[in-house]
């Protein structure tokens, strides 16, 4: 259930009869510097025999041709020669080759694209995407424990030796895992949890560090903990090298936090010359009762559940009944009324805004007939922006158009089957308190 930005833009322009988009194909190669397009079909358009008929219009590329401009590139037309069917624009990034599909638009396609993306946000909650988030883990002290946040390095982790990258093909949970490759020395990825804890409260208690490891050679990968900055360690057992995932029933460390601790650092380690993968890691000491609701969930949560079996991250999940919602300032929280088993993945379900799109081929989570509601909201936003930027006379015209489409949005919202049904909250005692 999805529709591309290109399809939405065409539907949006097709909804405005006076400003319908025109799709054409080049019949000859343009200038080598990318400043011209040639299409004999221009001559068949109303006014196509006049040299100035399309000046001020916009050209947008809608199909990739080898070594040509990228799909979605657009430029404003500065000149048109009717006798040669040649459009002149500021330079595209490459020569516009024969057989390139493009569109003519009266309005800037980038403004149209922006209106569609704003509509994806503004039409919420009438149109939304269902969200199921599994980034939280009960009593978790680690940040970025699944390796989901990465840009040359893993967020919240320190890359100490060798190569660490994000892996999408071999994983145990969610989208990615940690991939470590040892070079001439062991590869280490570390996270110091000391500053996020009160050592006086946790000294003498047990720190548990668990996770999943994959390796193809024995004695290649393990978990480690250090309380003195890396001079002495408590080590987990090495992976057996069976080319399979070993989970928290074997890959774990349970160690007492010393009163003399000057750090509390966990290590992912891969032996020199080895390769291994880590995923679904957890570090916990005491129960945690309050969890920040993931930012992608705008409305809800409607349901909270937890992983019933530590060795089965994909489920089944058991519903949490004793929890409530709290909101303070900009913070939104799930608050548990009683502790859950430690180290279990929390599944949080709610609603989020439709995905915005940066390329013509990118999609958002709607299909017909709901696309008409999204497009109507985009046209309302588009004309509101046009009115704000236009001269007085034109501004009044655009304001009328914006009001017309605002009315159309409300009409479509009231049309059965057009808006998405809102999921009901699963009500339990004390669900909403302190909001």
PyMOL commands that set and color helices and strands:
alter all, ss='L'
color gray80, all
select helices_A, chain A and resi 5-14+17-19+40-44+109-122+194-196+199-202+370-389+392-413
alter helices_A, ss='H'
color red, helices_A
select strands_A, chain A and resi 3-4+22-25+36-38+58-61+74-81+86-89+101-105+129-137+158-161+163-167+177-181+187-192+206-215+221-226+234-235+244-246+252-256+265-270+275-284+290-292+299-307+317-319+323-328+331-336+345-352+363-364
alter strands_A, ss='S'
color yellow, strands_A
deselect
rebuild
show_as cartoon
